[in-house]
């Protein structure tokens, strides 16, 4: 009877280990299978930010020139 219980316990542990391993493997495949951030999205985002800062710099420059023309800076 003790031998039977030892074999049953070992089989149960093996089955549980295999099941957990399969679950972890499935989660890993799901996470690794999808690109979280695509390179194209990053490039477009950087391009938009560069345009924003370029426009911001242009507006500051034009404002500075206007203030110089009006004589605010001496």
C-alpha positions in Angstrom: 0.0 0.0 0.0 2.8 2.4 0.8 4.5 1.7 -2.5 1.3 2.5 -4.3 0.9 5.8 -2.5 4.5 6.8 -3.3 4.0 6.1 -7.0 0.6 7.9 -7.0 2.2 10.9 -5.2 5.1 11.0 -7.7 2.7 10.8 -10.7 0.6 13.6 -9.3 3.6 15.8 -8.7 4.9 15.1 -12.3 1.5 15.8 -13.8 1.1 19.1 -11.8 4.7 20.1 -12.8 3.9 19.4 -16.4 0.7 21.4 -16.2 2.4 24.4 -14.6 5.2 24.2 -17.1 2.7 24.2 -20.0 0.9 27.3 -18.5 4.1 29.2 -18.1 5.2 28.3 -21.6 1.8 29.5 -23.0 2.1 32.8 -21.2 5.7 33.3 -22.3 4.7 32.6 -25.9 1.8 35.0 -25.7 4.0 37.8 -24.3 6.9 37.2 -26.7 4.6 36.7 -29.7 3.3 40.3 -29.7 5.4 43.4 -30.3 4.6 45.8 -27.5 6.1 48.8 -29.3 6.8 48.7 -33.0 9.8 50.5 -34.5 7.5 52.4 -36.9 5.4 53.8 -34.0 8.6 55.0 -32.3 9.9 56.7 -35.5 6.5 58.5 -36.1 6.4 59.6 -32.4 9.9 61.0 -32.6 9.1 62.8 -35.8 6.0 64.4 -34.4 7.9 65.5 -31.3 10.7 67.0 -33.4 8.2 68.9 -35.5 6.6 70.2 -32.3 9.9 71.4 -30.9 10.9 72.9 -34.2 7.7 74.9 -34.4 8.1 75.9 -30.8 11.7 77.1 -31.4 10.5 79.0 -34.5 7.8 80.8 -32.5 10.2 81.8 -29.8 12.6 83.1 -32.4 9.9 85.2 -34.1 8.8 86.5 -30.7 12.3 87.4 -29.8 12.8 89.3 -33.1 9.5 91.1 -32.6 10.6 92.2 -29.1 14.0 93.3 -30.4 12.2 95.3 -33.2 10.0 97.0 -30.6 12.9 97.9 -28.5 12.0 95.8 -25.4 15.6 94.4 -25.3 18.3 97.1 -25.0 
